[in-house]
Amino acid sequence: MASSRMSYLQVTPLVMVMLLFLVFPVLTIVVVSFWDFNAYSLIPDLIWDNYEFLLTSSVTLKAYLTTLFYALTTWLITFVLGFTVAYYLAFHIRSPVIQGLMFVLCTIPFLTSNIIRMISWIPLLGRNGLVNSGLQGMGLTSEPVEWLLYSDFSVILAFVHLYTLFMVIPVFNSMMRIDRNLVEAAIDAGASTWQTIVRIILPLCKSGIAIGSIFVVTLVMGDFITVRLMSGGLSASVGVLIHNEISLLQYPAAAAGAVVLLLTVLLLLTILFRFINIRQEL
């Protein structure tokens, strides 16, 4: 009995922190999402107008489709890049020192802020940027390529640049726990490199892939500054809509959008958890 009470006392600080900094803010957002508002103030109420407008607006539907497109495309690219980098570090670099140095090399871009890394693409991809100047100098194009900047391409490129490492780290950790005898046994049995990856390495990395997917999808779904900056204001995601509503002091509408976005992300994570039991894998 005493040990049970001690366990409750030990977990109490964590529970209080979760209640104060997670549960209470979420509940506050849910409550405010049912309030009314005008140009000057918030009106405590219990109305469904915010959700009705949100769920019936064609603008909102387009924003959600655009956000899902960004999230799924970014996830696919970061998965391919992250798995490739992690596989090379885990199975082709034998020296732990070299592994560590190359891993640190991958983290160097994170020493600068996201804004600076995004802005650095503008002089590279702009009409008079280095890429267009190089293409025209080599005679590959006669005029600047317009879709390199302020387009869906530039948004996804920035997302991949920002979040690939969030896929590399968990996949690399999963690969380092794989028994190398399994890989050697597969090769001795005549399996090709591709068969070894698909039938042994990939299934044993499910936990790392799932964790990396959670990071990438949730970060992209909630991002607004990347979309706003790299699209030049030509694309609208859910995060951009919420940010605009906050700028206009429409807090109940923004709260309703945040609640729907949270439910959408939780739905995507639930679908992901249907394919993998992270507790069992870890």
Residue pairs with C-beta under 8 A, 6 or more apart in sequence:
26 262
29 255
29 258
29 259
30 255
30 259
32 42
32 251
32 252
32 255
33 50
33 51
33 252
33 255
33 256
33 258
33 259
34 45
34 46
34 47
34 48
34 50
34 252
35 42
35 43
35 44
35 45
35 47
35 251
35 252
35 255
36 42
36 43
36 45
36 47
36 49
36 252
37 43
37 249
37 250
37 251
37 252
37 253
39 249
42 251
42 252
50 252
50 253
50 255
50 256
51 256
51 260
53 253
54 60
54 253
54 256
54 257
54 260
55 260
59 236
59 241
60 238
60 241
60 257
62 236
63 236
63 237
63 238
63 240
63 241
64 238
64 264
66 235
66 236
66 237
67 220
67 221
67 237
67 238
67 239
69 152
70 152
70 155
70 156
70 159
70 220
70 227
70 237
71 216
71 217
71 220
71 221
71 268
73 156
74 156
74 159
74 160
74 163
74 216
74 220
75 213
75 216
75 217
75 220
77 156
77 160
77 164
78 160
78 163
78 164
78 166
78 167
78 212
78 216
79 167
79 209
79 212
79 213
81 160
81 164
81 167
81 168
82 164
82 165
82 167
82 168
82 171
82 212
83 167
83 171
83 205
83 209
85 106
85 164
85 168
85 172
86 168
86 171
86 172
86 175
86 208
87 175
87 197
87 201
89 99
89 102
89 103
89 172
90 99
90 172
90 175
90 176
90 178
91 175
91 183
91 201
93 99
93 102
103 172
106 165
106 168
107 165
109 117
109 161
109 165
110 165
114 162
114 225
114 226
115 225
115 229
117 158
117 161
117 162
118 158
118 161
118 162
118 225
118 226
118 229
118 230
119 229
121 149
121 154
121 157
121 158
121 161
121 230
122 129
122 149
123 129
123 130
124 130
124 131
125 131
125 132
125 148
125 149
125 154
125 157
126 132
126 148
126 149
127 144
127 146
127 149
128 144
129 148
129 149
131 145
131 148
132 141
132 144
132 145
132 148
135 141
135 145
136 142
136 143
136 144
147 153
148 154
149 230
149 232
150 230
150 231
150 232
150 234
151 231
151 234
152 231
152 235
154 230
154 231
155 226
155 227
155 230
155 231
155 235
157 230
158 226
158 229
158 230
159 220
159 223
159 226
162 219
162 226
163 215
163 216
163 219
163 220
166 212
166 215
166 216
166 219
167 209
167 212
167 213
167 215
167 216
168 212
169 212
170 207
170 208
170 209
170 211
170 212
170 215
171 205
171 208
171 209
171 212
172 208
173 208
174 204
174 205
174 206
174 207
174 208
174 209
175 201
175 204
175 205
175 208
177 204
178 200
178 201
178 204
178 205
182 200
182 204
183 196
183 200
183 201
186 195
186 196
186 199
186 200
187 196
191 199
191 200
206 276
206 281
207 276
207 278
207 281
207 282
210 272
210 273
210 276
210 278
210 281
211 278
213 272
214 269
214 272
217 265
217 268
217 269
218 265
218 269
221 238
221 239
221 261
221 264
221 265
221 268
222 239
222 261
222 265
223 237
223 239
224 237
224 239
224 240
224 242
224 243
227 235
227 236
227 237
227 239
227 240
228 240
228 243
238 257
238 261
238 264
239 261
241 257
242 254
242 257
242 258
242 261
245 251
245 253
245 254
245 257
246 254
